[in-house]
Amino acid sequence: MSYKNTFLRLLSRIAAPSRTQQNRILAVATTALGDTLWAMPAIESLRKSFPNSHIALLTSPIGLQIFKHNPWTDEIHLLDSPLALWKKLRGRFDTILILHASQRFILPLCASLGATRIVGTAGINKDLDDLLTDPLPNLPQHEIDRRLAMVEAIGGRAHSKTLSFFLQPEEKKPLSGRWIAIHPGAKDSYKLWPLSHFAAVGRALKNYNILITGGPSERPLMEELSRLIPNSHLADSSLSLRSFAGLLSSVDLLICNDSGPFHLATALKTPALAIYSPTDPALCGPHHSTTSHVLSKPRTCTPCIRRRCRTPFCLLQIGPDEVIAKSKTILLK
């Protein structure tokens, strides 16, 4: 990939304008659900630290739904083609924070916009760290704190460490009775607790209505779990993120893997319980939350092979009985 990086570096230097508007900050968060939600405290802290600055956000389609109705940004730009974004954003910002971006072209694009400061975490930029003016060390810290460190690097401070989601009253979906949502899926297969374990939990909590949730690609998993839990209900897997959030806001408890919906529940202040082992909740679990809970065991493999893992037996350290007992404790509160 070195030839691609060389080309992108050269292009970013040629395309950069000679002048940029001042007192304007662009925050970049262009990844998936959990990673984007973790940017919310940084966005809030930017606004409260720099109340007179113009604050913009570059984000993904999922981020557009996450940040909708937030009171802290002046404008939100949707991740589009590099050329379209360059034409739209060139010369408009003096400071750019790369909160989290997985697309290779994002950092070269930002370097071509003419900002005097580009702040990001070193070591996670596909060998393009030299395009950062202020590379910050990649410390073992929670992902929320990693993003807040960028706010502090430009003279701000952390005003919040909790997640937010601005659901409107008309978006909420009231449910009759008491409900437990079980979300058996996750983006990465090595984070999947066995389906049979989720089924045992659902059957044990039969005094509640059981709602099985998931996205379109998780529909077969949802249907299989529904067959294992008598009288359970299947959620609509085609719901938009905001519609799903409206549904999630009405349940009494979410039980799930380490996944985006867990962090969404945290932002909604919906009680939630997640099962962790290959991932470390100190780095990517609930942060300063009183409603979200984790059952976690140490990794069984060193190093963890993550996405190459076909049988995440480390998760077998956590049995259904432990999840049932913890769920009952949360529900009693």
BAZADO-358742 format. One line per 2 residues: number of its first residue (from 0); their letters; for each residue y negated, z, x negated of C-alpha. Coordinates in Angstrom, 2 decimals. Each point is the difference from the previous one (the first is absolute). Example, Ala and Ser with C-alpha at 12.3 -4.5 7.8 and 13.67 -1.06 7.14 Angstrom:
REM residues 2
0) as) 4.50 7.80 -12.30; -3.44 -0.66 -1.37
This chain:
REM residues 333
0) ms) 0.00 0.00 0.00; -2.34 0.15 -3.03
2) yk) -1.24 -3.56 0.48; -0.95 0.84 3.58
4) nt) -1.91 3.08 -1.15; -1.80 -1.99 -2.71
6) fl) -1.10 -2.55 2.58; -1.12 2.69 2.44
8) rl) -2.01 1.80 -2.69; -1.77 -3.21 -0.99
10) ls) -0.71 -0.91 3.60; -1.44 3.43 0.77
12) ri) -2.46 -0.28 -2.90; -1.13 -3.51 0.89
14) aa) -0.46 0.81 3.69; -1.95 3.25 -0.41
16) ps) -3.66 -0.17 1.15; -2.86 1.07 -2.28
18) rt) -1.51 2.40 2.55; 1.41 2.34 2.62
20) qq) -1.46 2.08 2.80; -0.33 3.68 -0.85
22) nr) 1.08 3.21 1.72; 2.91 -1.77 1.65
24) il) 3.64 1.08 -0.28; 3.13 -2.01 0.80
26) av) 3.25 1.96 0.45; 3.25 -1.97 -0.19
28) at) 3.15 1.09 1.86; 2.25 -2.97 0.71
30) ta) 3.54 1.37 0.24; 2.35 1.42 2.62
32) lg) -0.36 2.75 2.61; 0.44 3.17 -2.06
34) dt) -1.84 -1.26 -3.07; -2.95 -1.07 2.14
36) lw) -0.16 3.24 1.98; -0.23 1.88 -3.30
38) am) -3.32 -1.77 -0.61; -1.63 1.65 3.01
40) pa) -1.13 3.22 -1.77; -1.56 -2.10 -2.78
42) ie) -1.93 -2.10 2.53; -1.21 3.13 1.78
44) sl) -1.00 1.55 -3.34; -1.88 -3.14 -1.03
46) rk) -2.14 0.12 3.13; -0.73 3.73 -0.32
48) sf) -0.67 -0.25 -3.75; -2.22 -3.09 0.27
50) pn) -1.58 0.12 3.48; -2.63 -2.63 -0.87
52) sh) 2.38 -2.52 -1.57; 1.44 -3.04 1.71
54) ia) 3.77 0.54 0.15; 2.37 -2.88 0.69
56) ll) 3.77 -0.23 0.11; 2.37 -2.81 -0.94
58) ts) 3.34 0.52 1.72; 3.14 -1.57 1.42
60) pi) 0.76 -0.80 3.68; 1.75 3.37 0.31
62) gl) -3.04 1.65 -1.60; -2.24 -1.65 2.56
64) qi) 1.85 1.94 2.70; 0.01 3.22 -2.04
66) fk) -3.76 0.00 -0.71; -1.10 -1.22 3.41
68) hn) -2.63 2.33 1.53; -0.44 1.98 -3.23
70) pw) -3.59 1.30 -0.33; -0.33 -0.37 -3.77
72) td) -0.05 -3.72 -0.85; -2.84 -2.45 0.59
74) ei) 2.29 -3.02 -0.01; 3.69 -0.84 -0.31
76) hl) 1.29 -3.22 -1.57; 3.48 -1.31 0.69
78) ld) 2.18 -1.12 -2.90; -0.24 -3.78 0.04
80) sp) 0.29 -2.84 -2.46; -1.52 0.79 -3.42
82) la) -2.55 -2.81 0.26; -1.17 1.03 3.47
84) lw) -0.36 3.60 -1.11; -1.83 -0.98 -3.18
86) kk) -2.55 -2.02 1.96; -0.49 2.86 2.46
88) lr) -0.21 2.91 -2.45; -1.45 -1.48 -3.24
90) gr) -3.06 1.82 -1.28; -0.04 2.53 2.81
92) fd) 1.33 3.16 -1.68; -0.84 1.91 -3.15
94) ti) 3.02 2.35 0.23; 3.60 -0.76 0.96
96) li) 2.81 2.53 0.40; 3.55 -1.38 -0.12
98) lh) 1.58 2.75 2.11; 3.31 -1.87 0.29
100) as) 0.86 -3.69 -0.15; 3.31 -1.72 -0.63
102) qr) -1.22 -3.61 -0.01; -0.42 -1.45 -3.51
104) fi) -3.20 -1.86 0.84; -1.90 3.06 1.29
106) lp) -1.20 1.41 -3.34; -1.06 -3.40 -1.46
108) lc) -1.77 -0.72 3.28; -1.88 3.29 -0.20
110) as) -0.88 -0.67 -3.64; -1.56 -3.31 1.07
112) lg) -2.32 1.59 2.57; -2.52 1.22 -2.59
114) at) 0.37 3.76 0.47; -1.15 2.09 -2.96
116) ri) 2.73 2.59 0.63; 3.61 -0.65 0.99
118) vg) 1.97 3.24 0.26; 3.77 0.20 0.32
120) ta) 3.14 1.67 -1.28; 1.33 -1.27 -3.32
122) gi) 3.56 -1.22 -0.31; 0.52 -1.31 3.54
124) nk) -1.94 -3.27 -0.14; 2.62 -2.53 -1.14
126) dl) -1.30 0.09 -3.62; -3.58 -0.68 1.09
128) dd) -1.45 3.43 -0.85; -2.58 -1.60 -2.31
130) ll) -1.84 -1.28 3.09; -0.79 3.60 0.97
132) td) -3.25 1.37 -1.42; 1.12 3.57 0.74
134) pl) 3.79 0.32 -0.28; 1.17 3.45 1.05
136) pn) 3.19 1.59 -1.35; 3.06 -0.26 2.24
138) lp) 0.67 3.72 0.34; 2.87 1.64 1.90
140) qh) -2.06 0.89 3.06; 0.08 -0.59 3.71
142) ei) -0.99 -3.52 1.04; -2.92 1.37 2.00
144) dr) -1.31 1.84 -3.08; 0.45 -3.16 -2.10
146) rl) -2.33 -1.87 2.33; -2.47 2.88 0.18
148) am) -0.18 0.00 -3.81; -1.68 -3.41 0.25
150) ve) -2.68 1.41 2.30; -0.60 2.78 -2.52
152) ai) -0.12 -2.53 -2.86; -3.13 -1.59 1.51
154) gg) -1.75 3.33 0.60; 1.32 0.95 3.44
156) ra) 2.22 2.88 1.00; 3.03 0.56 2.20
158) hs) -1.28 1.03 3.42; 3.40 -0.32 1.67
160) kt) 3.68 -0.15 -0.93; 1.41 -0.48 3.50
162) ls) 0.95 -3.21 1.79; -1.86 -1.30 3.04
164) ff) 0.68 -2.60 2.68; -2.64 -0.76 2.61
166) lq) 2.04 -0.54 3.14; -2.08 -0.64 3.10
168) pe) 0.75 1.85 3.29; 1.03 -3.22 1.74
170) ek) 2.50 -0.73 -2.80; 2.03 3.15 0.56
172) kp) 3.26 -0.34 1.92; 0.78 3.25 1.86
174) ls) 3.69 0.81 0.40; 1.53 2.08 2.78
176) gr) 2.14 2.86 -1.24; 0.82 1.02 -3.57
178) wi) 0.84 -2.70 -2.53; 1.38 -0.26 -3.51
180) ai) -0.45 -3.31 -1.80; 2.62 -1.00 -2.57
182) hp) -1.01 -2.76 -2.38; 3.13 -0.91 -2.03
184) ga) -1.48 -2.82 -2.07; -2.08 -0.30 -3.16
186) kd) -1.38 -2.87 -2.03; 2.31 0.80 -2.93
188) sy) 3.74 0.39 0.55; 0.30 2.73 -2.63
190) kl) -2.03 2.30 2.29; 2.39 -0.32 2.96
192) wp) 1.73 3.16 1.18; 3.41 -0.89 1.54
194) ls) -0.17 -1.20 3.59; 2.91 2.28 0.92
196) hf) -2.12 2.98 -1.09; -2.92 -1.08 2.19
198) aa) 2.46 -0.40 2.88; 1.33 3.54 -0.49
200) vg) -3.57 1.34 0.08; -0.81 -1.95 3.17
202) ra) 3.13 1.24 1.78; -0.72 3.61 -0.99
204) lk) -3.55 -0.16 1.38; 1.15 -1.26 3.40
206) ny) -2.37 2.34 1.88; -2.76 -2.41 -1.01
208) ni) -0.47 -3.64 0.88; 0.95 -2.02 -3.09
210) li) -2.14 -3.04 -0.78; 1.24 -2.34 -2.72
212) tg) -2.80 -1.89 -1.73; -0.28 -2.81 -2.53
214) gp) -1.49 -3.39 -0.74; 1.38 -3.47 0.79
216) se) 2.18 -0.17 -3.12; 1.44 3.43 0.82
218) rp) 1.12 -0.89 3.53; 3.74 -0.25 -0.88
220) lm) -0.20 3.43 -1.65; -1.73 1.42 3.07
222) ee) 2.60 -1.44 2.37; 2.88 1.32 -2.09
224) ls) -1.53 3.49 -0.03; -0.59 -0.18 3.76
226) rl) 3.70 -0.64 0.55; 0.78 3.16 -1.99
228) ip) -2.40 2.25 1.96; 0.80 0.15 3.75
230) ns) -2.96 -0.43 2.37; -2.42 -0.85 -2.82
232) hl) -2.90 -2.38 0.53; -0.98 -3.04 -2.08
234) ad) -3.69 -0.50 -0.74; -1.51 -3.47 0.05
236) ss) 0.48 -1.23 -3.58; -2.72 -2.65 0.40
238) ls) -2.86 2.49 0.51; -3.10 -0.45 -2.12
240) lr) -0.76 2.79 -2.43; -2.69 1.45 2.22
242) sf) 2.25 -0.13 3.08; 2.75 1.69 -1.97
244) ag) -2.53 2.65 -1.10; -0.91 0.56 3.65
246) ll) 3.66 0.61 0.78; 0.56 2.19 -3.06
248) ss) -2.97 2.18 0.93; 1.82 1.13 3.16
250) vd) 3.35 1.14 -1.41; 0.83 3.61 -0.85
252) ll) 1.67 -0.85 -3.31; 0.74 -3.00 -2.22
254) ic) 3.15 0.11 -2.17; 0.18 -2.71 -2.64
256) nd) 0.51 -1.10 -3.59; -2.76 -0.18 -2.61
258) sg) -1.77 -2.88 1.74; -3.33 -1.26 1.28
260) pf) 0.45 1.48 3.50; 0.30 3.48 -1.57
262) hl) -3.46 -0.37 -1.54; -1.32 -1.46 3.25
264) at) 1.27 3.09 1.84; -1.72 2.15 -2.63
266) al) -3.29 -1.83 0.64; 0.45 0.46 3.77
268) kt) 0.82 3.72 -0.41; 3.32 -0.63 1.78
270) pa) 2.69 2.45 -1.20; 2.36 -1.86 -2.34
272) la) 3.00 0.66 -2.21; 1.01 -2.40 -2.79
274) iy) 3.04 -0.10 -2.26; -0.71 -0.51 -3.72
276) sp) 2.14 -0.17 -3.12; -0.49 -3.13 -2.12
278) td) -3.76 0.34 0.49; -2.06 3.07 -0.91
280) pa) -1.99 1.57 2.86; -2.37 1.53 -2.56
282) lc) -1.12 -3.56 -0.78; 0.42 -1.78 3.34
284) gp) 0.68 2.64 2.65; -2.35 1.70 2.46
286) hh) -3.16 1.27 -1.67; -1.94 2.96 1.40
288) st) 1.72 -0.48 3.37; 1.02 2.81 2.36
290) ts) 1.95 -2.27 2.36; 2.21 -2.03 -2.36
292) hv) 3.08 1.42 -1.69; 2.52 -1.18 -2.58
294) ls) 3.63 0.75 -0.79; 0.51 -1.00 -3.62
296) kp) 2.66 0.20 -2.69; -0.22 -0.97 -3.70
298) rt) 1.09 -3.48 -1.04; 3.64 -0.26 -1.07
300) ct) -0.57 -2.91 -2.41; -2.24 -0.07 -3.09
302) pc) -1.74 -2.32 0.00; 0.00 -0.95 3.67
304) ir) 0.66 -3.74 0.28; -2.02 -0.14 3.26
306) rr) 0.20 -3.43 1.67; 3.18 -0.92 -1.91
308) cr) 1.83 2.94 1.58; 2.62 -1.10 2.53
310) tp) 1.33 3.47 0.89; -2.69 2.71 0.00
312) fc) 2.48 2.89 -0.11; -2.75 2.38 -1.11
314) ll) -1.03 0.07 3.66; 3.45 1.33 0.92
316) qi) -1.12 3.33 -1.47; -1.87 0.50 3.29
318) gp) 2.34 0.39 2.98; -0.67 -0.25 3.75
320) de) 0.23 3.79 0.47; -2.94 0.56 -2.34
322) vi) -2.11 -2.58 1.84; 0.98 1.42 3.41
324) ak) -0.95 3.53 -1.03; -3.34 -1.10 -1.48
326) sk) -0.76 -2.12 3.07; 0.59 2.94 2.32
328) ti) -2.30 2.19 -2.11; -2.78 -2.61 0.18
330) ll) 0.47 -0.46 3.75; -0.15 3.74 0.64
332) k) -3.42 0.12 -1.68
